[in-house]
Amino acid sequence: MINFLDLATQYKSIKQEIDSAIHDVISKSAFIGGEYVSKFENEFADYCDVKHCIGVANGTDAIEIAIEALNLPHGSEIVVPANTFIATSEAVTRQGHKVVFADCDPDSYVISIDDASKRITSKTKAILAVHLYGHPCDMDALGTLAVQHGLYIIEDCAQSHGAEYKGKPVGSIGDIACFSFYPGKNLGAYGDAGAITTNNSELAKKSRMIANHGRISKYDHEFEGRNSRLDGLQAAILSVKLKYLTGWTHKRIAIADYYLASLKDVNQITLPVRKNWAKQVYHLFVIRTEKRDQLANFLFDKGIQTGVHYPISLPKLKAYRYINQASDVFLANKIDSTLLSLPIGEHLKEEDLVEVVMAIKGFFK
């Protein structure tokens, strides 16, 4: 079987370091806060080239806390791409604001700048820039929109650890950024975990206080916050894995390059396009085909796992029926039945890639 994701194999490759890190945390009872959380926050801030990193419980919390830290007027509109995971949009509504969906780019699948610009009204206060599948958004164009309309840019980096826009790490470009360390991410914990990054000291302080019951000092609660903390075990695990992330990323890019070169002549599939200014880290390698389900079943029968990200565009979900954008003429609303994610990750061998490519070519013969 060619696995879509293989966390067990990854663990075995770094088992000694992971086991040692877990043992150290337990032996010191450093479960909440403490040296391991601070260490990872500092390391990840350096990795993202930002001044501040705040560890939180998960990526969804990171977005909610980031939005709350911006202190937007209640009921503000926030523009969200129509093709992403629901965590991005539900964080908006759960903070008392209104989701406005914008279409996706046909090549990279990140938010369409042209469509996003049409969604801005006097009530719009922010744009959520999701660096989807590991491809960064066009941050210069979004920055221009932000300046023109007085908007905040929130980066959703849940799928883009290590991605770069014109040489700048994602998570360092917008006003505030959010990361998920869900186990299947390019940098994944062994449970839920997340982080917020920013160069704005006030936003960093506010985010940290929100995540820790509205306080900095133990019992000095300045306002009502919440409990959303990165725990010591996950922080220690992430510190170990962060050392390997660059190598794992190079492997992902090499696999993507192989797919792009090997499948370019298969007429019935559409390959993703990497913009020339992007370092795309390929959390997912997503193709499009009108025969998505048939191809997925064919590959499964051949022992090749695939995924679908995402099978229903956000505007078409029952959860967002009230927004009435399901019938909008969105590319995202048309292609959700054609998206298929191929296996990618450092666990794959050269012979696995050859097998995937040959199977796809055989299906379309």
PEZIJO-V109471 format. One record per residue. RES is the residue in one small letter. PHI is phi in degrees with one decimal (NA if undefined). PSI is psi as a letter, one per 20 degrees, with the letter a starting at -180 (* if undefined). Layout:
BEGIN
RES & PHI & PSI
RES & PHI & PSI
END
This chain:
BEGIN
m & NA & p
i & -94.0 & o
n & -74.9 & q
f & -66.6 & h
l & -141.2 & q
d & -141.0 & n
l & -73.5 & h
a & -65.0 & g
t & -64.9 & g
q & -60.6 & g
y & -59.6 & g
k & -59.8 & h
s & -71.6 & h
i & -130.6 & k
k & -55.2 & g
q & -60.3 & g
e & -69.3 & g
i & -64.9 & g
d & -62.0 & h
s & -66.6 & g
a & -63.8 & g
i & -62.8 & g
h & -60.3 & g
d & -63.0 & g
v & -63.0 & g
i & -65.3 & g
s & -65.6 & h
k & -99.0 & i
s & 52.1 & k
a & -93.1 & m
f & -82.9 & h
i & -121.1 & p
g & 67.3 & a
g & 88.8 & a
e & -66.0 & h
y & -73.5 & h
v & -67.5 & g
s & -60.5 & g
k & -60.8 & g
f & -66.2 & g
e & -56.9 & g
n & -67.4 & g
e & -64.8 & g
f & -73.6 & h
a & -60.7 & g
d & -63.2 & g
y & -60.7 & h
c & -89.2 & i
d & 58.2 & l
v & -128.0 & r
k & -79.5 & h
h & -133.2 & p
c & -134.7 & p
i & -119.9 & o
g & -73.6 & p
v & -133.8 & r
a & -71.4 & h
n & -166.3 & r
g & -69.3 & h
t & -65.8 & g
d & -58.3 & h
a & -56.8 & g
i & -68.5 & g
e & -59.8 & g
i & -65.7 & g
a & -60.8 & g
i & -63.9 & g
e & -62.0 & h
a & -63.5 & h
l & -73.3 & i
n & 56.5 & l
l & -76.2 & q
p & -58.5 & q
h & -57.4 & p
g & 82.9 & j
s & -64.3 & q
e & -91.3 & p
i & -127.2 & p
v & -82.1 & p
v & -130.3 & p
p & -65.7 & q
a & -75.7 & i
n & -112.1 & n
t & -167.0 & a
f & -79.4 & q
i & -63.2 & h
a & -54.2 & h
t & -63.7 & g
s & -80.5 & h
e & -67.8 & h
a & -63.8 & h
v & -66.3 & g
t & -68.7 & h
r & -72.2 & i
q & -96.9 & j
g & 84.8 & k
h & -115.9 & r
k & -110.2 & p
v & -80.8 & p
v & -124.9 & o
f & -81.9 & q
a & -121.3 & q
d & -72.2 & r
c & -106.9 & q
d & -70.2 & p
p & -72.2 & i
d & -97.3 & g
s & -102.9 & i
y & 74.2 & j
v & -78.4 & r
i & -59.5 & p
s & -76.3 & p
i & -64.8 & g
d & -60.5 & g
d & -71.9 & h
a & -59.9 & h
s & -64.4 & h
k & -78.2 & i
r & -91.0 & i
i & -79.9 & p
t & -127.3 & a
s & -66.0 & i
k & -92.5 & i
t & -72.4 & p
k & -123.0 & i
a & -158.6 & q
i & -123.5 & p
l & -93.9 & o
a & -91.5 & o
v & -91.2 & o
h & -82.1 & m
l & -71.4 & q
y & 61.9 & j
g & 99.3 & j
h & -98.9 & p
p & -68.6 & q
c & -73.2 & r
d & -77.5 & n
m & -73.8 & h
d & -65.8 & g
a & -64.7 & g
l & -65.8 & h
g & -62.8 & h
t & -63.3 & g
l & -61.2 & g
a & -63.2 & g
v & -67.3 & g
q & -62.7 & h
h & -115.7 & j
g & 65.6 & l
l & -108.7 & q
y & -87.4 & q
i & -112.0 & o
i & -104.7 & p
e & -88.7 & p
d & -101.3 & o
c & -104.7 & k
a & -58.5 & h
q & -114.5 & j
s & -135.7 & k
h & -55.0 & o
g & 91.5 & i
a & -69.4 & q
e & -135.7 & q
y & -112.4 & o
k & 50.2 & l
g & 84.8 & i
k & -98.7 & p
p & -63.7 & p
v & -62.3 & q
g & 94.4 & i
s & -120.0 & j
i & -106.4 & g
g & -78.7 & a
d & -71.3 & h
i & -157.8 & q
a & -137.8 & q
c & -132.0 & p
f & -123.4 & q
s & -110.3 & q
f & -116.4 & k
y & -50.2 & q
p & -50.2 & h
g & -82.9 & i
k & -72.1 & r
n & -56.8 & h
l & -117.7 & o
g & -119.6 & q
a & -83.9 & a
y & -107.3 & l
g & 161.4 & a
d & -78.3 & q
a & -168.7 & q
g & -158.6 & r
a & -156.1 & q
i & -118.7 & p
t & -124.4 & q
t & -168.1 & q
n & -100.0 & j
n & -94.5 & o
s & -63.8 & h
e & -68.5 & g
l & -65.6 & h
a & -64.2 & g
k & -63.0 & g
k & -63.7 & g
s & -63.4 & g
r & -63.6 & h
m & -69.7 & g
i & -57.7 & g
a & -71.3 & i
n & -128.2 & l
h & 61.0 & k
g & 70.9 & k
r & -143.5 & r
i & -110.8 & g
s & -76.0 & q
k & -54.0 & g
y & -119.1 & j
d & -97.9 & m
h & -84.4 & o
e & -84.7 & h
f & -161.0 & r
e & -77.9 & p
g & -114.0 & c
r & -152.0 & r
n & -109.5 & o
s & -144.9 & n
r & -121.7 & q
l & -73.1 & p
d & -87.3 & r
g & -62.2 & h
l & -61.9 & g
q & -66.1 & h
a & -62.2 & g
a & -65.2 & g
i & -62.4 & g
l & -65.5 & h
s & -62.4 & g
v & -63.9 & g
k & -70.0 & h
l & -60.2 & h
k & -64.8 & h
y & -101.1 & i
l & -62.1 & g
t & -61.6 & g
g & -65.4 & g
w & -62.1 & h
t & -65.2 & g
h & -59.1 & h
k & -65.6 & g
r & -61.6 & g
i & -63.9 & g
a & -63.7 & g
i & -63.9 & g
a & -60.7 & g
d & -61.2 & h
y & -64.6 & g
y & -59.2 & g
l & -61.2 & g
a & -73.9 & h
s & -81.5 & h
l & -107.1 & j
k & -63.9 & h
d & -98.0 & j
v & -84.9 & o
n & -68.2 & h
q & -92.5 & j
i & -125.3 & q
t & -109.6 & p
l & -90.0 & q
p & -68.8 & q
v & -114.0 & p
r & -93.6 & o
k & -62.7 & q
n & -69.0 & i
w & -96.9 & j
a & -107.6 & p
k & -96.3 & o
q & -93.9 & p
v & -97.4 & j
y & 50.8 & l
h & -55.9 & h
l & -135.5 & q
f & -111.4 & o
v & -111.0 & p
i & -107.3 & r
r & -123.0 & p
t & -155.4 & q
e & -68.0 & i
k & -105.0 & k
r & -53.5 & g
d & -66.2 & g
q & -63.9 & g
l & -65.3 & g
a & -60.3 & g
n & -66.7 & h
f & -61.8 & g
l & -65.8 & h
f & -61.9 & g
d & -64.0 & h
k & -88.6 & j
g & 83.8 & k
i & -120.7 & o
q & -81.4 & q
t & -132.4 & r
g & -140.2 & r
v & -130.7 & o
h & -138.9 & n
y & -133.7 & q
p & -71.9 & h
i & -133.2 & p
s & -61.4 & q
l & -56.4 & g
p & -62.5 & h
k & -90.2 & i
l & -70.2 & q
k & -57.1 & h
a & -60.0 & h
y & -117.5 & k
r & -58.3 & h
y & -67.2 & i
i & -79.2 & h
n & 62.1 & l
q & -115.3 & j
a & -64.8 & h
s & -98.5 & j
d & -60.8 & q
v & -79.5 & m
f & -101.7 & p
l & -59.3 & g
a & -58.4 & h
n & -75.7 & i
k & -95.5 & h
i & -96.3 & i
d & -61.3 & h
s & -87.3 & j
t & -116.5 & i
l & -79.5 & p
l & -142.0 & p
s & -96.8 & p
l & -87.7 & q
p & -59.0 & p
i & -153.8 & q
g & 150.0 & r
e & -68.9 & i
h & -77.2 & i
l & -81.7 & p
k & -98.6 & r
e & -58.4 & g
e & -67.7 & h
d & -64.6 & g
l & -64.8 & g
v & -60.0 & g
e & -64.8 & g
v & -61.6 & g
v & -63.7 & g
m & -64.2 & h
a & -65.5 & g
i & -64.3 & g
k & -63.2 & h
g & -65.7 & h
f & -63.7 & h
f & -92.9 & j
k & -62.5 & *
END
